[in-house]
Amino acid sequence: MAAQGITNDEYKLFPSPRNRHRTIFLYRVFLPHPYMLIDMESYGLKGKYSLFGACRLADMKMGQLVTLELPEDEVTFNARFIPD
């Protein structure tokens, strides 16, 4: 069964099947790496998070969107994320 897409004012999103939460949280990081495997559990985040395949509507750029419940998790993710 295909994943249901979610469209808002900024993105067209496709939830990762590995998400525990399918919520779009307040803190967001767009990653222009559509094919990179991102193991969210390895970042040691304190709050809830979700990962989506994403198309940024402003420029139609493909990538992934990480959404995070806590602002400190956004800082942690940005500090630890190293693209391939």
Secondary structure, DSSP 4 states (H G I P E B T S, - for coil): -PPPPEE-SSEEEEE-TT-S-----SEEEEES-TT----GGGG--SS-EEEEEEEETTTTEEEEEEEESSHHHHHHHHHH----
